[in-house]
Amino acid sequence: MTNDANTGLSDSDVPDPATWRTGDEPPTHRQRAYLETLAKEAGEELPDDLTKAQASEKIDELREETGRE
């Protein structure tokens, strides 16, 4: 279990994006901006049609790939 120093939340405190009631909505502006930054660092292209839940999962994936916390 990891603890995010920025939020004080552990992995077990954050609900699974697949269970979010708003998970099918478009990503928030903040999610999209962060995703674009991470994707640029990772040299990846992002699809335009990501949902909020998919964006969250992609952020986790790209953070691990780029070594960002």
C-alpha positions, 0 to 999 in steps of 0.5 A: 500500500502506498501513500500519496504525500500530496493527498495523504491518501493510500491506494486503498482510500481511492475508489476504483475508477470502474465504480465511479458514477461519473466515470463515463463522463469526459475527463476533467480539464485538470485530468486532460492537462495532466495527461497531456503532460505525462503523455508528452514525457512518455512520447505517447499519443492520447485518444480524444475519446477517453472517459474520466475513468479511463483518464484516471487509469491512464494517468496511473499508467503514465506516472509509473512509466515516467517515474512521476509521483 
